[in-house]
Amino acid sequence: MSRDAPLLKCRRGPVSRKGRREAVLASEHMQLNVVFFARLKRETGVEHLTLDVADGSDVRAVASLIEARYGLSLKGCMVAVNESYATPDTVLTPGAEVA
């Protein structure tokens, strides 16, 4: 490994059968809980899902992912983050509920 290679962030993982700790790479992403209502629930066929996104993602980025995944338009839809109305530039935190 070269000296210029970037360092990977690691955290201690679960204990293996042999009693050794395994390194688990800590990725720079977070999970969000996404909830769909009414038209979006019908069009996606799901009520809720867990979505992995990059750390620091905003509502606009999540909307783009959902539009691409389900082939629908979210123009004109309102969004709430953790039960408060949000704007497209609202930055999300790990575990946030986006509805």
Backbone as a chain_set.jsonl record, in Angstrom:
{"seq": "MSRDAPLLKCRRGPVSRKGRREAVLASEHMQLNVVFFARLKRETGVEHLTLDVADGSDVRAVASLIEARYGLSLKGCMVAVNESYATPDTVLTPGAEVA", "coords": {"N": [[0.845, -1.175, 0.0], [0.621, 2.171, -0.896], [2.181, 5.152, 0.401], [0.69, 7.364, -0.107], [-1.901, 6.559, -0.24], [-5.322, 6.893, 0.621], [-6.49, 6.951, 3.984], [-8.599, 4.582, 5.549], [-11.589, 4.846, 7.348], [-12.341, 3.05, 10.192], [-14.331, 0.952, 12.298], [-14.829, -0.93, 15.251], [-15.914, -4.153, 14.706], [-18.304, -6.894, 14.917], [-17.752, -9.708, 17.124], [-15.995, -12.483, 15.956], [-16.479, -16.056, 15.37], [-14.14, -17.161, 16.262], [-13.405, -15.518, 18.249], [-12.133, -13.146, 17.615], [-12.042, -9.687, 16.959], [-13.598, -8.179, 14.194], [-12.722, -5.947, 11.628], [-14.794, -3.384, 10.539], [-15.657, -1.556, 7.823], [-16.279, 1.851, 8.027], [-18.541, 3.493, 6.36], [-19.231, 6.474, 4.509], [-22.026, 7.19, 4.714], [-25.563, 7.429, 5.355], [-28.588, 6.249, 6.879], [-31.978, 6.723, 6.057], [-35.411, 7.038, 6.966], [-38.068, 6.684, 4.91], [-41.3, 7.76, 4.186], [-44.299, 7.208, 2.473], [-47.306, 8.715, 1.29], [-50.759, 8.685, 0.214], [-51.021, 9.47, -3.192], [-48.314, 8.964, -3.833], [-47.797, 6.695, -2.351], [-49.48, 4.883, -3.624], [-48.371, 4.924, -6.249], [-45.699, 4.098, -5.87], [-46.03, 1.72, -4.592], [-45.275, 1.074, -2.075], [-45.312, 1.706, 1.463], [-43.431, 2.593, 3.284], [-39.829, 2.924, 3.441], [-36.337, 2.146, 3.864], [-33.648, 4.152, 3.183], [-30.417, 4.429, 1.861], [-28.16, 7.037, 1.854], [-25.715, 9.535, 0.923], [-23.697, 11.024, 3.473], [-24.691, 14.187, 4.719], [-26.559, 14.711, 2.764], [-29.267, 16.425, 1.146], [-32.807, 17.293, 1.091], [-33.497, 17.623, -1.6], [-31.652, 15.955, -2.956], [-32.436, 13.43, -2.033], [-35.033, 13.346, -3.05], [-34.438, 13.263, -5.789], [-33.206, 10.735, -5.965], [-35.381, 9.065, -5.308], [-37.17, 9.716, -7.369], [-35.716, 8.72, -9.564], [-35.497, 5.99, -8.904], [-38.177, 5.078, -8.786], [-39.364, 6.113, -11.041], [-41.011, 8.431, -11.157], [-42.508, 11.715, -10.729], [-41.792, 14.201, -8.383], [-42.496, 16.787, -8.317], [-44.225, 19.54, -7.033], [-44.941, 18.212, -4.748], [-45.18, 18.197, -1.202], [-42.88, 18.125, 1.524], [-41.919, 16.629, 4.592], [-39.659, 16.643, 7.283], [-38.844, 14.731, 9.936], [-41.405, 15.247, 10.97], [-41.824, 17.982, 10.505], [-42.457, 20.582, 8.226], [-40.358, 20.897, 5.351], [-37.771, 22.344, 3.273], [-36.372, 22.05, -0.08], [-33.596, 22.363, 0.261], [-33.025, 21.511, 2.802], [-30.869, 20.01, 5.037], [-30.221, 16.636, 5.778], [-30.211, 14.356, 8.589], [-28.682, 11.424, 10.052], [-30.955, 8.709, 10.321], [-33.22, 10.241, 10.067], [-36.704, 10.938, 9.492], [-38.312, 11.093, 6.495], [-40.995, 12.376, 4.869]], "CA": [[0.0, 0.0, 0.0], [1.471, 3.348, -1.002], [2.053, 6.12, 1.493], [-0.285, 8.367, -0.51], [-3.248, 5.988, -0.257], [-6.152, 7.469, 1.678], [-6.772, 6.083, 5.117], [-9.998, 4.197, 5.675], [-12.116, 4.917, 8.702], [-12.841, 1.745, 10.619], [-14.843, 0.823, 13.647], [-14.745, -2.324, 15.667], [-17.076, -4.928, 14.294], [-18.733, -7.961, 15.808], [-16.761, -10.728, 17.456], [-16.153, -13.666, 15.117], [-16.538, -17.326, 16.096], [-12.831, -17.435, 16.866], [-13.173, -14.562, 19.321], [-11.407, -11.963, 17.155], [-12.855, -8.575, 16.454], [-13.421, -7.964, 12.768], [-12.826, -4.541, 11.249], [-15.918, -3.08, 9.664], [-15.425, -0.245, 7.232], [-17.304, 2.849, 8.309], [-18.754, 4.239, 5.122], [-19.718, 7.829, 4.715], [-23.419, 7.252, 4.308], [-26.511, 7.355, 6.456], [-29.88, 5.673, 6.534], [-33.154, 7.538, 6.307], [-36.705, 6.366, 6.884], [-38.91, 7.421, 3.969], [-42.705, 7.372, 4.301], [-45.117, 7.697, 1.361], [-48.74, 8.823, 1.534], [-51.694, 8.948, -0.89], [-50.613, 9.165, -4.57], [-46.967, 8.372, -3.869], [-47.923, 5.328, -1.817], [-50.066, 4.074, -4.711], [-47.469, 4.84, -7.393], [-44.492, 3.332, -5.535], [-46.42, 0.407, -4.104], [-44.75, 0.878, -0.719], [-45.694, 2.735, 2.436], [-42.195, 3.138, 3.85], [-38.602, 2.229, 3.081], [-35.096, 2.675, 4.407], [-32.846, 4.589, 2.045], [-29.031, 4.796, 2.149], [-27.73, 8.213, 1.099], [-24.44, 10.09, 1.368], [-23.748, 11.971, 4.59], [-24.872, 15.572, 4.304], [-27.546, 14.846, 1.688], [-30.424, 17.266, 1.446], [-34.101, 16.793, 0.611], [-33.456, 17.6, -3.064], [-30.907, 14.764, -3.378], [-33.285, 12.27, -1.749], [-36.121, 13.387, -4.029], [-33.881, 12.803, -7.071], [-33.035, 9.283, -5.869], [-36.704, 8.436, -5.345], [-37.687, 9.883, -8.731], [-35.005, 7.79, -10.448], [-35.795, 4.6, -8.529], [-39.576, 4.721, -9.037], [-39.822, 6.676, -12.306], [-42.129, 9.349, -10.954], [-42.144, 13.107, -10.487], [-42.184, 14.716, -7.073], [-42.797, 18.217, -8.443], [-45.482, 19.929, -6.398], [-45.151, 17.478, -3.491], [-44.623, 18.79, 0.011], [-42.07, 17.16, 2.264], [-41.677, 16.893, 6.01], [-38.531, 15.932, 7.878], [-39.118, 14.582, 11.366], [-42.734, 15.814, 11.22], [-41.855, 19.429, 10.278], [-42.291, 20.877, 6.806], [-38.975, 21.155, 4.984], [-37.504, 22.858, 1.93], [-35.445, 21.17, -0.806], [-32.206, 22.475, 0.71], [-32.894, 21.044, 4.188], [-29.858, 18.948, 5.182], [-30.763, 15.534, 6.559], [-29.343, 13.722, 9.571], [-28.904, 9.975, 10.101], [-32.172, 8.244, 10.974], [-34.333, 11.178, 9.881], [-37.889, 10.457, 8.78], [-38.671, 11.974, 5.39], [-42.345, 12.009, 4.436]], "C": [[0.885, 1.231, 0.0], [1.217, 4.3, 0.156], [1.001, 7.165, 1.175], [-1.715, 7.848, -0.515], [-4.065, 6.586, 0.88], [-6.384, 6.451, 2.788], [-8.26, 5.777, 5.149], [-10.407, 4.314, 7.122], [-12.687, 3.548, 9.045], [-13.429, 1.854, 12.01], [-14.758, -0.644, 14.002], [-16.042, -3.018, 15.332], [-17.427, -5.998, 15.305], [-17.606, -8.962, 16.059], [-17.041, -11.959, 16.607], [-16.225, -14.916, 15.987], [-15.237, -17.632, 16.825], [-12.483, -16.42, 17.947], [-12.413, -13.319, 18.914], [-12.391, -10.899, 16.7], [-12.555, -8.404, 14.974], [-13.574, -6.475, 12.487], [-13.996, -4.377, 10.289], [-15.672, -1.681, 9.128], [-16.588, 0.678, 7.552], [-17.46, 3.693, 7.054], [-19.317, 5.608, 5.451], [-21.117, 7.954, 4.134], [-24.293, 7.161, 5.542], [-27.8, 6.744, 5.955], [-30.984, 6.632, 6.929], [-34.384, 6.662, 6.246], [-37.601, 7.233, 6.018], [-40.323, 6.861, 4.055], [-43.468, 8.007, 3.143], [-46.588, 7.71, 1.758], [-49.482, 8.988, 0.209], [-51.141, 8.509, -2.251], [-49.255, 8.476, -4.618], [-46.971, 6.946, -3.332], [-48.484, 4.401, -2.894], [-49.065, 3.867, -5.843], [-46.202, 4.036, -7.104], [-44.833, 1.906, -5.118], [-45.87, 0.085, -2.727], [-45.203, 2.018, 0.183], [-44.455, 3.391, 3.047], [-41.006, 2.303, 3.398], [-37.437, 2.877, 3.8], [-34.191, 2.958, 3.22], [-31.45, 4.958, 2.525], [-28.64, 5.955, 1.248], [-26.394, 8.686, 1.658], [-24.657, 11.023, 2.559], [-23.895, 13.385, 4.045], [-25.856, 15.767, 3.174], [-28.679, 15.766, 2.13], [-31.68, 16.651, 0.837], [-34.092, 16.668, -0.911], [-32.754, 16.336, -3.579], [-31.741, 13.506, -3.154], [-34.438, 12.201, -2.741], [-35.638, 12.875, -5.385], [-33.689, 11.292, -7.079], [-34.371, 8.56, -5.986], [-37.315, 8.55, -6.738], [-37.033, 8.883, -9.689], [-35.388, 6.344, -10.163], [-37.202, 4.193, -8.956], [-40.152, 5.319, -10.317], [-41.025, 7.58, -12.164], [-41.613, 10.75, -10.698], [-42.648, 13.534, -9.117], [-42.445, 16.221, -7.106], [-44.169, 18.494, -7.829], [-45.772, 19.193, -5.099], [-44.525, 18.253, -2.336], [-43.855, 17.708, 0.746], [-41.943, 17.616, 3.716], [-40.473, 16.058, 6.436], [-38.759, 15.936, 9.386], [-40.358, 15.379, 11.783], [-42.796, 17.343, 11.165], [-41.653, 19.675, 8.791], [-40.866, 21.303, 6.515], [-38.889, 21.7, 3.565], [-36.517, 21.92, 1.234], [-34.001, 21.236, -0.318], [-32.009, 22.087, 2.185], [-31.913, 19.882, 4.23], [-30.391, 17.909, 6.15], [-29.723, 14.96, 7.51], [-29.629, 12.222, 9.601], [-30.172, 9.621, 10.883], [-33.366, 9.156, 10.814], [-35.495, 10.49, 9.172], [-38.257, 11.509, 7.741], [-40.014, 11.495, 4.87], [-42.849, 12.983, 3.398]], "O": [[1.806, 1.329, 0.811], [0.171, 4.252, 0.803], [0.466, 7.795, 2.087], [-2.648, 8.611, -0.767], [-3.553, 6.764, 1.985], [-6.462, 5.247, 2.544], [-9.082, 6.629, 4.812], [-9.66, 3.927, 8.021], [-13.435, 2.965, 8.26], [-13.069, 2.735, 12.792], [-14.629, -1.497, 13.124], [-17.129, -2.527, 15.639], [-16.907, -6.006, 16.42], [-16.641, -9.041, 15.3], [-18.177, -12.429, 16.539], [-16.052, -14.841, 17.204], [-15.235, -18.279, 17.872], [-11.384, -16.455, 18.501], [-12.072, -12.504, 19.771], [-13.439, -11.199, 16.128], [-11.401, -8.477, 14.551], [-14.455, -5.819, 13.044], [-14.154, -5.15, 9.344], [-15.5, -0.734, 9.895], [-17.748, 0.314, 7.365], [-16.598, 4.511, 6.734], [-19.817, 5.847, 6.55], [-21.359, 8.715, 3.196], [-23.819, 6.855, 6.637], [-28.069, 6.724, 4.754], [-30.939, 7.266, 7.983], [-34.396, 5.649, 5.545], [-37.865, 8.388, 6.353], [-40.526, 5.648, 4.004], [-43.308, 9.195, 2.862], [-47.057, 6.825, 2.475], [-48.891, 9.386, -0.795], [-50.829, 7.335, -2.451], [-49.07, 7.513, -5.361], [-46.226, 6.093, -3.815], [-48.019, 3.273, -3.055], [-48.923, 2.752, -6.344], [-45.683, 3.363, -7.994], [-44.02, 0.995, -5.273], [-45.983, -1.048, -2.261], [-45.445, 3.137, -0.27], [-44.438, 4.597, 3.295], [-41.148, 1.139, 3.023], [-37.533, 4.006, 4.282], [-33.996, 2.102, 2.357], [-31.305, 5.714, 3.486], [-28.769, 5.872, 0.027], [-25.993, 8.277, 2.747], [-25.669, 11.719, 2.641], [-23.293, 13.734, 3.03], [-25.986, 16.88, 2.663], [-29.001, 15.87, 3.313], [-31.622, 15.625, 0.159], [-34.627, 15.7, -1.452], [-33.219, 15.719, -4.537], [-31.75, 12.612, -4.0], [-34.783, 11.121, -3.22], [-36.354, 12.132, -6.057], [-33.975, 10.635, -8.08], [-34.476, 7.553, -6.687], [-37.911, 7.595, -7.235], [-37.708, 8.276, -10.52], [-35.581, 5.559, -11.092], [-37.4, 3.078, -9.438], [-41.309, 5.062, -10.648], [-41.959, 7.506, -12.962], [-40.419, 10.95, -10.476], [-43.788, 13.258, -8.745], [-42.597, 16.855, -6.061], [-45.138, 17.776, -8.077], [-46.745, 19.51, -4.415], [-43.476, 18.88, -2.485], [-44.145, 16.52, 0.607], [-41.871, 18.807, 4.017], [-40.3, 14.919, 6.003], [-38.853, 16.987, 10.021], [-40.362, 16.08, 12.795], [-43.72, 17.94, 11.718], [-40.79, 19.061, 8.165], [-40.235, 21.984, 7.323], [-39.809, 21.539, 2.763], [-35.892, 21.086, 1.888], [-33.257, 20.267, -0.467], [-30.938, 22.316, 2.746], [-32.103, 18.882, 3.537], [-30.94, 18.241, 7.201], [-28.519, 15.06, 7.274], [-30.717, 11.797, 9.211], [-30.426, 10.16, 11.96], [-34.429, 8.879, 11.371], [-35.3, 9.584, 8.362], [-38.485, 12.673, 8.074], [-40.155, 10.338, 4.474], [-43.971, 12.84, 2.91]]}, "num_chains": 1, "name": "protein.A"}
